[in-house]
């Protein structure tokens, strides 16, 4: 019985890891954007307890893609602004 409980706890803990979606992988992280980029609004990490910075970044990139963005300007560990930049426009990194 103890083994099953331990395995269940491990499975739940591992499922909490935020992975990068296919569309999230296409999101560029920048420190600023060109004026031709459209501001799509804020994106946030709404799940509390994300311990690793990479997990928060994955959630922000996924959320940016979900609102149609291709560029993220991160404003804190748990927030950012999503932008849609024209193809070929270079975001400032």
N, C-alpha and C positions, 0 to 999 in steps of 0.2 A: 504494500500500500504506500509506504513512504517513497518508494522508487517512482511510482506513478505521479505522486504529488510533485516530486522534484522535477520530473520531466515536463509536467504541465507548466510549472513556474518558468522553466527555461524556455519553453515554446512561446509563452506569452511575452516574456522579456525580449526574445529575439524578434518577435513580430512587431515590436514597437520601433524598430529602426526605420528611419525615413530613407527610402531609396529614391533615386533620381529617375523620373519617368523618361520615356523616349523624347517627349516634347521638352521636358525640363533640361535635358542634355543640350538642346539647341539654344538655350538662353545664355546670353553673354552677360557676365557680371562686370559692371563698369563703375567708375567713380563719378562720371558725369556723362552727359549725352549731347549730341548735336541738336541745334534748334529745330531741325526737321523731324525729330522724333516726337511722337504723340504720347503725352502723359496719360496712362490708363488708370492711374490711381494707386493707392497704397496696397501693399500686400503684407500679410503678417503670418507669424507662426502662432496659431491659436491653441495648440496643444501645449499644456504646461508640462514641465519636467524634461524637456529635451536637453540632455546634458552635453552633448557634443556639438561644437560649432558647425561641423560638416552636416549634421542632421538638420539643423536650422537652415543652413544654406540650401540644402536639397529641397526642403519644404518651400522656401521662398522662390526658388527657381521653378518648381512645379506650379506654384500658385501664379507666378508670372505667366507661364505658358497657358494656364487655364483661362486667364482673362484675355488671351490673344497677344501677349507681349513676347518680344524676343530679346529684350534687354532689361536687366535689373540693376538699379542703383540701391545698394544696401545702406540703410540709414542707422541701423543698430543690429545687435545680434538677432533680434526677432522681428524686425520691420524693414521694409524697403519700398521703392516705388517702381512699378512696372511701366515699361515704355514699349511702344511699337516703332521701330526704326526702319526706314526704307532699306530695301536690299542694296547692298553696296556701300551704305553709310557706315562709317567706322565710329563706334562708340569710343569715347575717351576712357582708357584704362588706367 
